[in-house]
Structures are given as structure tokens and as C-alpha cells.
Amino acid sequence: MTTTLQRYNVIADAVLALLGASAVYGGVMYGLFDEAGLVAAGFLPAVCGAAIVVLSVVDLVHQLTRRPEMETIADEVFEAIIHDVPDTTDRLQTTPELDIFGRDQKTRNRQLVLVILALVISIALVPLLGLLLSLALLMVFVSVVVEKRGIISTLVITAVTIAVFYFIFAVFLSVPLPRSFLGVI
Amino acid sequence: MLDNLILGFQTALTWENLLWCFVGVLAGTIIGLLPGLGSTTGVAVLLPLTFALEPVTALIMLAGIYYGAQYGGTITSVLISTPGEAASVVTTLDGYQMARRGRAGAALAISAIGSFIAAILSLVLLMTLAPPLAQLAVGFGPAENLAIMILGLVIVVTFQGGALIRGALMAVLGLLISTVGVASGFSTARFTFGEVNLLGGIPFVEVMIGLFALGEVLRQIRIGAAAPIKARFRDMVISRKEIMQSAPAILRGSGVGFALGILPGAGSTLASFMAYGIERRVSKNRADFGRGAIEGVAAPESANNAAANANFVPTLSLGIPGGATTAVLLGAFTIYGLQPGPLLFETQPELVWGLLVSFFIGNVLLLVLNLPLAPVFAQMLRIPYGYLYPIILLTSIIGAYSVSNNMFSVWIVVVFGIIGWIMKELDLPVAPLVLGLVLGPLFEKSLVQTSALSEGNFGVMVQSPAALGVLLFAAALIVVPPVIGNIRKRRARAVSDRESNSPM
């Protein structure tokens, strides 16, 4: 395991432990048992929260001490089956440094961030532009800016995709898609 | 049984159901072979498209996507060594090696034939076993149901591979997420933070679309694309010798796949690995395993198809999903106003038997489609992912919106998409979280009922022999493997110590 991945796993465990502790607190506030001693609304959240705290702390210890994890049936089977398969180094796809488009890991990470940002912004624009127009802009941005596709082919594919979606959802399924503030589409 | 089958054929053989079955298996094959899409994603994303259909027609189409994707997933395993589904991972070992030696067509052909035979055999078993199991389950009380759900969660945690603690962590997290909102039997709104949209709980389908579709798209962007190997029509010719050589592997794979797939929570992945492992031990051709042995393709492909069908046994008869995709299908049942579980066979015989019979028809269609046309489908691997994933993104968003005509659903997809991507990056298993989320409401209902019936004494769980047996089995699944693993390691260490201490 790389140090970076280990660090992210430690952060994830800490976040989960915090979430679990909050669930225990919330569960206790909602009430664990009613007056008759029967399970109440807070019981399951509190039990789940406590379990999450315990499990994430155990995992955290595993991450920090790099102790081997408890094995599952699946691990036993996978290990028994795969361990002596002849070594064909390319038999499983590993993350290549350069993909078939010649992009390195740094470029792909940047693309990922751009896609997430574009996604969030386009959804935030739905009340202003309507759903179909926002999605069309998202598609054009991702294809042209992120993927560096040709603008003409992108516009054609986007127009066809949006038309198909309009037909399926708005016409065939009668879904009232959010329109732009001008009420056009 | 015969009456039910006739009823099933009458339902499945209408023009409308045949058409949607065809659409489902075709879409499933394409979804299975496209990188970044799997059966769970396909069913979750296309679920909103079925809202205008009759429930039986919608379920026939969705189930078609599920088993169609098993066929399609093989194509990517063989041609680009990138499994479309986790269950096809083991197929890459020999399938890709066959492809590199110019036998891609034969690998695809035997997997289609094996998948078909496994599907038909497992369907006969499914039709035989599911109704009596449902009848047995009708007599189960809350304690037994609770025990079965605990077993389902334990199985998905122990059978998913990877770390036990992390699997358990995700299953419990799924249960916790399911407690958001107002649970049946209580009036308290939990963890809603004043958000009206959360009163009904975190919407299930949207979570699935986020975790599987968006999460996978984000992961694929980071991984990058690989070049496929070509499969030609003339390569699809498979020799008589190869068929004879594969026949026992197909039969054994079908048996192993069904036996494991029938367990609630056990996925097809373990079934395919087990089938491969068994074949490596018993095959006459075992020296070729890992270098392009045809049995190494036939056995796991048969197993994962048999397991996919067997997954429907607990789903239909107990209301407990057999895997992630059947969990989404279970969600679809509730959207159509159907209550999956033992009573389904009594209350909706037309739907259940129509659905089961449609599996036969769907698998025949898949064989006809896949045997000659696999190279044509393989051409789709040439579509640049850069064109594909914006369409997946758009389908996910618009599909999520149409579930409840609410932008809140879209935000749920985005949030869970990012969570799903982080989980994949950190190697946190998604399947246990999904099962916890799906079982959560039923789990809490049984918990409350058990508490009420026993006046708060959970000792009732061990007073019921059936519940006790199920719980002991669940405990054994957790305890036994590490113990055996430790014994095995100690023995191996002792042997290596002895060898290093022995005089040269």
C-alpha cells in the first residue's frame, strides 16, 4: 500500500468514526427504548453508530500498524485459486501510466476534477437554464474542454442525445422536466 | 407447477413482453461490454425508463438487462482483459490469453454456450426451489426474518472478498443510512435536519445510480482507456473437440454457481472463482490454466450465469436480495407497489412465473445474439470513452430526476457518486453498503416486531430453533475462515522452518 493511499484510508476511518459517534449521540437523543422497554426510534441508529466507531477504529489500527486483515472466505478462495496461476504479467489490467490517448495520470486527475466541477455547476444552473439546456452545456463542456473532441461532432452528438432524452422523458414518459426561467425548454 | 408454467408462458409470450425482453437483453449485452457499466448500473440507470410499462413488463426488461450483462461482460474480459463485471474477473486469466493467441472468437463462443446451458439448468432449479422455499418462509416470524437478514449481511461481508472489517463497516453504514427519515412504526424524523425531502428516507434508486453509474464514470476517468484486441467472425468457429473438452466444465460451473448464488448476499464473483478453482484441480488440461485453457473460460462463465439466476431464489422467495443487482431489482419491485417476499408467489403468480419464463426466452435470445454477433458487439469497444461517459452522466442525472420529478434526487446522485468514487479508490466494498441500505427498513421492522412480541427480550432469537440455526451459521462464517487461515499459515511456517533447519 502506498503511503498516500494509507493516509487517505486513515482519514476515511477517522471520518467514519466521527459519523458513528454522531449517530450514537443522535440515537440516544431519539430514545433507545420506550417506556415499556421496547426498541424505540434511536435504537438502530445508535447500535449502527457504535458498530461503526468500533469497526473504523479497528481498521484504523490495521492501517497504522499495517497488520494483516482478518481473512474472509472469499480471501481464502481467491488466494487458493490465484496464487499459483502462471505469471502472465499483463493478465490483469493495471492502471497504465499512459492510456491509449497518451494521457498521463496527472492529466487524468485534472480531467476528473473538471468533470466533477462541471457536473455540480451544471446542476446548480438548472433553475436558470432548465434541465435539458444545462445538461447540453455539460456534455459540450466535457466533450470539448475535457476530452478535446471536435466541436462539430460534439454539437451533433449533443443535439441528438438531448433530442432522444426529450422524446423519451418529456414525450414518452411525460416527465415534467424543469424548464429555464424563460420557459423555453 | 405445470399450471404455473403455462401461466408464465401466457404472460411472457405476449408481443409487448417479448419486445421488452429483447430490448432488455440487447441493452444488457451492450451495457455489460461497455467499460464502466455493469448490470447494477444498467438496471439502476434504466429503471426510470420502465415507469410507463406494466410492472411485469418492466421487470422482464430489467431482469433481461441483468442476465444480458453477464454475457456482455465476458466480451471485455476476453478482448481487453478488463472485466465488465466483477464476476468476469477470473475469465480474464484464460480468456485474454486465448485472445492473444488468436482464439478470442472461440473464447467468446464457449462462454456464450456455457452461459446459456448454465442459465437453462439453473432456471429449472430456480423454478423448482423458489416456490417451496417461499412456502416455508411464509411461516417465518420476525425473529427468523431478522436472523435471515443478519445472515444475508454476514454472507455479503464474508463473500465479497477483501477485508472483513471494511466489509462489515460498509454493511453497517448502509444500515445507518437507511435509518434516515421517519421509519414505519415511529413518528420521529431521524437525521433529516429539517429537510422535507429526507422525511421518506434517502431515496434508494438515486443512491444506486450515484454509487454505481456516476462513481464508476469518475473512476474510469482516472484509470484511462486501454486498447481492445480484435475478434473476427471466422474466429467464432469452435471445434467439436473444444466443445467436448468444455462440457464437463460447463456442468460443474453451473452446479457451483447455483449452489453459491442461492445464498442471500453471496455474489456471482465468488461462484466464478470457485468454479475456476475446482476446474484447475480436476481438469485433464490443468497445465494450460492461465495460458489460455478453454475450460478456464467455460467454467467461470457458466458459474456466474448460474449464480445470477440463483440470486433470484432468495430475492423472490425471501425478499432478500442475492446480490447488488437483485438489490436494485428489489427496489424496483417496491416502486411498482409490489412487496417482494414469500407472499409474492401467492399474490402475484402471473408476475412471478411470467418473469421466470421470460428468463428462458431471454437466454435463447442472448445465445442467438451472442454466438454469431459477438464480434459486432465488440466493435462498440471502439467507441471512445470520451463520447460515452458524458452520455452516461446525462442518463444518470435525467433518470434520477424522473424517479420523483425532484432536483433533490439529482443532488443525491451527485453526493453518492462522489462517495462511490472515493469508496472505489480506497477499496471499500460497495456491495455490503447496498445490501445494508436495502435491508435496512425490513431489518428495523423485524427488529421492532421481535422486540414487541418478546416484550423487549431478544433472547427470543435463540429460542427459535430456525433463527438459532441461521445465527450459528452466520457466526461460523465469520469465525471459521480466520481460524483455518491461521492454522494453514502456522503449518506452512512449520514446514518452511523444518526445511530451512534440515541439513543440506
Interface residues (C-beta under 8 A of the other chain):
Chain A: L5 Y8 N9 A12 L16 L19 G20 A23 G26 Y30 G31 F33 A36 G37 L38 V39 A40 A41 G42 F43 L44 P45 C48 G49 A51 I52 L55 S56 V58 D59 H62 E69 M70 E71 T72 I73 A74 D75 E76 V77 F78 A80 I81 I82 V85 P86 T88 D90 R91 L92 Q93 T95 P96 L98 D99 I100 F101 R103 Q105 R108 N109 Q111 L112 V115 I116 L119 V120 I123 V126 P127 L131 L135 L138 M139 V142 S143 V146 E147 K148 R149 I157 T161 F165 I168 F169 F172 L173 S174 V175 P176 L177 P178
Chain B: P48 L49 F51 A52 I80 S81 T82 V89 V90 T92 L93 Y96 Q97 V157 T158 F159 Q160 G161 G162 A163 L164 I165 R166 G167 A168 L169 V172 L173 L175 L176 T179 A183 F186 T188 R190 F191 V217 L218 I221 R222 I223 G224 A225 A226 A227 T269 L270 F273 M274 Y276 G277 R280 F289 G290 R291 P384 G386 Y387 Y389 P390 I391 L393 L394 T395 I397 I398 Y401 S402 N405 M407 V410 W411 V414 I418 I422 E425 L426 L428 F443 E444 L447 V448 S451 A452 E455 G456 L477 P481 P482 I484 G485
